[in-house]
Amino acid sequence: MTNLPTNPLIIPLLNIPIVLGCGVMPLGQAGTRSFTVTGFTLPTSLVYSGNPTVRAKASGIQPSSGAVQAFVSRIVTQTISDVLRQQGRNVLLSDAIISAILNQLDVRINYVPLECTEVEKDPMNNFASDMTKKPHCIIVRSTVSALCTATGAGGNDMCNLGMSTNIGAISANHTSMTGSLTV
């Protein structure tokens, strides 16, 4: 069995009933199953910045939205393939049949990555925010955990993670994805 990379996205994927198998379809017909994954954490590999200085502050940040989408697609496709391969072995299908099924898979993913125009890595209490660079991502260890929402109005240019001052949540559209599996 292939060892999967440790990634918070993989655990919810393993709980999707769709990856546990596909129904039998008549010859020449395809079956499509849709799925949704929500509420996963946001590791730096699932955000991007076109600014090399920002990427240098926190390893794993992708250089573009397309790079994030390709990364997510690879993880999801590999996870689905690994689960289907294991399920096939559990019902004693030969490796040749399993490979034939996997070669027919078409996995489509819809994910909207978060762009970090600035980052603060492992902040200690207060930190200043450059209000011209939004969103300002707050990274704790290797996970984007919140956004600094300081506006600069009236001297309001500080964020404080511990006291939740000028701290905003990450939008749910960045911690969820939809997809389809066609065989």
Order of alpha helices (4+ residues) and beta strands (2+ residues): alpha-beta-beta-beta-alpha-alpha-alpha-beta-beta-beta-beta-beta-beta-beta-beta-beta
